Amino acid sequence: MSSVLEKQNFETMVVRSPMRKFTHEDYERMCRDGYFHPDERTELIHGEIRIMLAIGAAHIFATSELNFLLESQLPRDRFGVFSQSTLRIEKSSPDPDIYVTKGSKRNFEKNLANSKNVCLIIEVADSSLAFDRGEKLALYAAAAIPVYWIVNLVDRQVEVYTEPTGDLTSASRYATRQIYKDGQSVTFENEGSSAVIKVDDILVRLG
């Protein structure tokens, strides 16, 4: 009987134990020191380390094409295009599939530390769709990222979110959402420069 009670008490203690929150410095040190497996994809979200699912061929293709199309159309001296690079936002270090910053790519260290320079974030989503539409969307809106795209591989569409509302202390969202399907094009415009992405070019049919 005592062993059963001890087990119940232990389980209660575990459930009620507070979760440790990690800082940017904690997370970066753990990555640097090889705490995670080389093939393991992780992100720091609100101080919690999240293990991300492996990505498939369609995800890899879409990310690669987006990186190429944006870099080839946006002036390199005015914009930086980063693929699957860590970005600091408050207590989070997400790894967006793509993000675009104002200013040359040579200012990488400055852009990494300051999300205010980011003018576009893109997440390519299949198994992560609910996360990208929920917690990730709220995180980016709270940080006032002006434009957020979700390349939705499940429904074969690109979702464009604009007009972020809220802040880091309240529920945040985007006031506007537009959907683009096969045969349509999505345009990113900023300070007189633009990039036009055909949905067909990034949502390749595999198999």
C-alpha positions, -999 to 999 in steps of 0.1 A, spaced: 0 0 0 28 24 9 44 19 -25 12 28 -42 8 60 -21 45 69 -28 39 65 -65 8 87 -64 26 113 -44 56 113 -68 33 116 -98 15 146 -81 48 162 -74 60 158 -110 27 173 -124 29 203 -101 66 210 -105 71 243 -124 86 240 -158 121 256 -161 122 285 -186 154 289 -207 170 322 -218 185 329 -252 219 324 -237 209 291 -221 196 278 -254 225 290 -275 249 274 -251 231 241 -252 231 242 -290 268 251 -291 278 224 -265 261 196 -285 232 191 -261 209 182 -290 214 155 -316 228 170 -349 197 159 -368 173 171 -341 153 203 -350 146 225 -320 133 260 -313 130 281 -281 94 293 -278 84 314 -248 114 300 -229 105 264 -236 126 242 -259 104 226 -285 113 195 -306 102 200 -342 92 172 -365 114 162 -394 106 179 -427 97 162 -460 106 167 -497 78 192 -504 88 213 -475 125 213 -485 115 222 -521 92 251 -511 118 266 -488 146 263 -514 125 279 -541 112 307 -519 148 315 -509 159 316 -545 129 336 -558 131 363 -531 169 367 -533 167 370 -571 140 397 -570 149 418 -540 179 442 -541 207 427 -521 219 460 -508 185 468 -493 172 434 -481 186 403 -465 169 369 -471 176 342 -445 167 306 -447 161 285 -415 182 309 -394 175 316 -358 157 349 -350 154 364 -315 120 376 -304 115 384 -268 119 350 -249 118 330 -281 144 319 -307 123 305 -336 138 293 -368 115 306 -395 118 288 -428 124 322 -444 127 357 -431 135 390 -449 151 419 -432 156 455 -442 192 463 -449 220 443 -464 225 406 -455 260 417 -443 242 431 -412 234 395 -400 244 401 -364 223 432 -362 193 416 -378 196 385 -356 193 405 -325 166 429 -336 133 416 -349 122 452 -357 143 449 -389 122 419 -401 96 428 -428 85 393 -438 84 359 -421 75 327 -440 67 293 -425 62 262 -447 37 241 -429 24 205 -431 25 187 -398 32 220 -381 2 238 -396 -18 242 -363 13 255 -345 22 279 -373 -14 293 -374 -16 294 -336 13 300 -313 38 310 -340 12 335 -355 6 351 -321 43 353 -315 50 371 -348 20 394 -344 31 404 -309 65 412 -322 48 434 -349 62 415 -378 43 433 -406 38 404 -430 36 367 -422 31 340 -449 21 304 -442 29 281 -472 2 256 -464 12 223 -480 -19 205 -466 -45 227 -484 -21 237 -512 -24 274 -506 -4 304 -494 -19 323 -464 -8 360 -462 -14 377 -428 -10 415 -424 -18 442 -399 -5 427 -366 -25 437 -335 -18 432 -298 16 430 -280 37 406 -259 14 410 -229 -19 403 -246 -36 380 -272 -21 389 -306 -33 382 -341 -33 396 -376 -63 417 -387 -61 406 -423 -58 372 -440 -57 365 -477 -56 331 -494 -37 324 -527 -42 291 -546 -27 274 -576 -27 297 -607 -24 328 -585 7 349 -575 16 364 -541 34 398 -541 57 410 -513 62 448 -515 83 470 -492 98 505 -497 94 505 -535 108 470 -541 87 439 -548 89 401 -553 62 382 -571 59 345 -562 37 321 -583 20 296 -560 25 269 -586 63 275 -584 65 266 -547 37 241 -542 52 214 -564 33 181 -568 56 153 -557 53 116 -565 
